[in-house]
Amino acid sequence: MLMGLLEWMKRSLRTKLIVFLIIAITVPMLLSIYLTNSRTTEIVTEDALQQASNLVFQGKTNLIHYFDVTNQASLLPYNDTKFGDTLYRILERGKTDYLSEEEIYRTIQSISRSVREIRQVYLHAEMAEKGYLIIQGNLKKAEQSAPHEGVTFPEDRNVSVQAAHKSHEYGIHTNPYYPPEEVITIHRRIIRIPSYKQIGTISIDLKKDVVDSICSQLYDPSKEQLYLLSEDGSIVYGPQGAESGAILNEPWVKTLTEAGGPSGTGRTGSSSTSSWYVYEKLETSYMNWTLVKLIPQSVLTESTRQVTFVNTVILTIFLLAAIAAAVYVSFRITRPMKHLIRYINQVQTGDLDVDIRIQGTDEIGMLAGKFRKMMETINNLILREYRLQLASKSNQLRALQAQIQPHFLYNALQSIGTLALQHQAPKVYTLIAQLAKMMRYSMSTSDQPVTVHDELEHVKAYLALQQQRFGDKVTVQYDIQDKAAAVKVPRMLVQPLVENAFKHGFDPAGGRIHISITARIIGDLLQLTVEDDGPGMTERRLGQVRDALRIARVNEHEQWLDEHIGLVNVMTRMRLYSGPEADIMLEQPGNYEKGAGGLRVILQLPGSKEEQE
């Protein structure tokens, strides 16, 4: 069905025009719709990502400022180190008296009140081997030989920030008891200057409410996600359902932690569920966290859907209208051509008086007018030529009536032969019979093939007449296989070759000629050979004849009007009857320069096995 449709399209100009116009209109329109929608989506996406980047950057700034204030509060033990028993002096000397503990209480109480969101402050005195914890204004203390195990520092830092976790009492289990809650802790080593020996540790637990408040303002929880991740990928803040302190195992987390820049954007997920992420790194001397916001692609393109929908509808309407106009124009243009083709078909059936009615001033109208005038001229010429042909046929009839029919010749020769017998001249009768036999064979109008035996009988009649004419100057030898004699071949193949031997290889004035005729089956091929011992041909002339035969093989439908038309004619009829395997070969057994040339002509035809049997 598809092949039939393609063939119909090849024949129909109207279909070609419609298809071309539809393609010329549809492709640019669809490309315009695609590019417009794509570019609109890209612009809106870029704008939304830029706004998200600005918002995340502002959140990063607020978080860093908040943690910087708390970090500054952890530096209070270093204030006023020159005069009096300050906390730094107490830790440096390891004092444990009443006044020293009063100063410790006053200092850590000041630290706990410096930021409203501080839940508790823990202090470990290295020299005194004591731990102090102040929570909601109450001081709790206990003997501790080392800081609590939850207080850890990286090797290259004196300050570290512990991600969100449940608060605890740092090993100081005295009344009153306070239930734990989620906190973020800043740990700081207190070192002796300039020896850098650790003399204490201070830990400040911050309520997570402020971090939650800052982060919740950076995204829409119903559509987007926001994460605050620590250095190891644990969740400090996450959307609803995300567990604080848990490691977030997402493919993009590794990409973010390995990213070198302080900020950036990226894409994650498959094409159907892809999301964009915008991140900012909170890089300070005491922490390296990442604030990242995930925005689904559907959210970014939500605002563009209505615009692209309206744009698509409008362009589609214009596209359909353009296609309808293209079809109408195609029919409008090709309708006169269809009418003209119908008129031509009527003329082809023999209706030469068809009335061509196509109006118009365009090229098709002009073509119809020219065709109408041409038909009028043809009708006039036909009428005139018809009268001339009638007169010519009458003259030809009278001429044919005066021609001698072939059977008249046969009857005349038969009468002459009878007269020869009556006058006791049997030799004359034999020659006349041979001539009649030749004429009957050569003048036959039948195009049916004959057997090799019949063809050679015709040749024998021809040679009998030549031997009567030239006497013992002409000798003939036959070598015919029985199965070769039954093969059918076209008429008049061998006689032209024998005639060429007399024409080119025999001198009646004093020469002699011996002709050998052979017919054999070799394999599946029939070979007919005619050989004479005449002077033959020069190498140059033999090459020219072979070239003529080679050209005739390639151009077998063309005629070669030279002196070797007999050979070319024979080969052409052989190939028409037997196919391309039929061929003629020329050989010269002797040396022309030494007067011993001769010529051997070999006819080669495919032989049917049925014919051989």
ZIDA-V258776 format. One record per backbone hydrogen bond with DSSP energy under -0.5 kcal/mol. CO is the residue of the C=O (numbers start at 1). NH is the residue of the N-H. Records with the same first field share a line. If there is no record, write none. Layout:
# ZIDA-V258776
CO->NH / NH
This chain:
# ZIDA-V258776
1->5
2->6
3->7
4->8
5->9
6->10
7->11
8->12
11->13
12->16
13->17
14->18
15->19
16->20
17->21
18->22
19->23
20->24
21->25
22->26
23->27
25->29
26->30
27->31
28->32
29->33
30->34
31->35
32->36
33->37
34->38
35->39
36->40
37->41
38->42
39->43
40->44
41->45
42->46
43->47
44->48
45->49
46->50
47->51
48->52
49->53
50->54
51->55
52->56
53->57
54->58
55->59
56->60
57->61
58->62
59->63
60->64
61->65
62->66
63->67
64->68
65->69
66->70
67->71
68->72
69->73
70->74
72->75
73->76
75->78
76->79
77->88
78->81
84->86
86->90
87->91
88->92
89->93
90->94 / 95
97->101
98->102
99->103
100->104
101->105
102->106
103->107
104->108
105->109
106->110
107->111
108->112
109->113
110->114
111->114 / 115
115->118
117->207
119->136
120->205
121->134
122->203
123->132
124->126 / 201
125->129 / 130
129->144
130->125
131->142
132->123
133->135 / 140
134->121
135->138
138->135
140->133
142->131
148->151
150->152
154->157
158->189
160->162 / 187
162->185
165->183
169->172
171->173
172->174
181->167
182->208
183->165
184->206
185->162 / 187
186->204
187->160
188->202
189->191
190->199 / 200
192->196 / 197
197->192
199->126 / 127
200->190
201->124
202->188
203->122 / 205
204->186 / 206
205->119 / 120
206->184
207->210
208->212
209->213
210->214
211->215
212->216
213->217
214->217
215->218
216->219
219->221
220->223 / 224
223->296
225->294
227->229 / 292
228->236 / 237
229->290
230->233
233->248
234->230 / 236
235->245
237->228
239->242
243->246
246->235
247->249
248->250
250->253 / 254
251->255
252->256
253->257
254->258
255->259
256->259
262->281
264->279
266->277
268->275
274->297
275->268
276->295
277->266
278->293
279->264
280->291
281->283
282->284 / 289
286->161
287->284
289->282
290->229 / 292
291->280
292->227
293->278
294->225
295->276
296->299 / 300
297->301
299->302
301->304 / 305
302->305 / 306
304->308
305->309
306->310
307->311
308->312
309->313
310->314
311->315
312->316
313->317
314->318
315->319
316->320
317->321
318->322
319->323
320->324
321->325
322->326
323->327
324->328
325->329
326->330
327->331
328->332
329->333
330->334
331->335
332->336
334->338
335->339
336->340
337->341
338->342
339->343
340->344
341->345
342->346
343->347
344->348
345->349
346->351
347->350
350->352
351->354
354->356
355->357
356->358
362->366
363->367
364->368
365->369
366->370
367->371
368->372
369->373
370->374
371->375
372->376
373->377
374->378
375->379
376->380
377->381
378->382
379->383
380->384
381->385
382->386
383->387
384->388
385->389
386->390
387->391
388->392
389->393
390->394
391->395
392->396
393->397
394->398
395->399
396->400
397->401
398->402
399->402
400->403
403->405
405->408 / 409
406->410
407->411
408->412
409->413
410->414
411->415
412->416
413->417
414->418
415->419
416->420
417->421
418->422
419->423
420->425
421->424
425->429
426->430
427->431
428->432
429->433
430->434
431->435
432->436
433->437
434->438
435->439
436->440
437->441
438->442
439->443
441->444
450->489
451->455
452->456
453->457
454->458
455->459
456->460
457->461
458->462
459->463
460->464
461->465
462->466
463->467
464->468
465->469
466->470
467->471
470->473
471->474
473->475 / 513
475->515
477->517
479->481 / 519
481->485
482->486
484->487
485->453
487->452
489->450
494->497 / 498
495->499
496->500
497->501
498->502
499->503
500->504 / 505
501->505
502->506
506->508
507->510 / 511
513->475
514->533
515->477
516->531
517->479
518->529
519->481
520->522 / 527
521->523
522->525
524->607
525->522 / 527
526->528 / 605
527->520 / 529
528->603
529->518
530->601
531->516
532->599
534->598
538->542
539->543
540->544
541->545
542->546
543->547
544->548
545->549
546->550
547->551
548->552
549->553
550->554
551->555
553->556
554->556
555->558
559->561
560->562
562->565
564->568
565->569
566->570
567->571
568->572
569->573
570->574
571->575
572->576
573->577
574->578
575->579
579->582
583->604
585->602
587->589 / 600
590->592
591->594 / 596
592->595
596->591
597->590
599->532 / 601
600->587 / 602
601->530 / 603
602->585 / 604
603->528
604->583
605->526
608->612
609->613
